[in-house]
């Protein structure tokens, strides 16, 4: 689809993902949230809240968002000298059921004090699994998510998460698209040799009630 736009000379921007592989070098403007930084700040918050046994429920393989959020998680652990433990990492599919099943598997073989879920839907499933195992969030187990979906603030407990700037991404995308249209109208020319540009918009840590601060040992 994007190759067709390029071939037809139609101005376009790409929102919420970066072009990769053979699609690089087509002069695309990519506008994305800085997921890696957001995940880093969330896990850093968990660490500063006294947690050392921090698990991760990842997103889907092959998704850039899953890779970036995992990278932020790992970076935070390394920054604070916390060992990366394979038994604290589980795969998910960005849906409720996979979050539930991943939390069940985590609790069967390890007992983290906090779990970072790569999106809010998996966090809801994880909270349900914790409750079914007789654990209370956040008294027995802290849970955090990513995205700040509309329901996240209405859960009980309300979910600590990372807010992605969806509205700002859309607004900036429209602005850049209009600029491209104006430039094309003023001086029509092929774009094939233009360099790719990726614009990162900052995410925001949203602290609510699902993370407990642990007492210092």
Secondary structure, 3 states (H helix, E strand, C coil): CHHHHHHHCCCCCEECCCCCHHHCCCCCEEEEECHHHHHHHHHHHHHHCCCCCEEEECCCCCCHHHHHHHHHHHHHHHHCCCCCCHHHEECCCCCHHHHHHHHHHHHHHCCCCEEEECCHHHHHHHHHHHHHCCCCCCCCCEEECCECCCCHHHCCCCCEEEECCHHHHHHHHHHHHHHHHHHHHHCCCCCCCCCCEEEEECCEEECCCCCCCCCCC
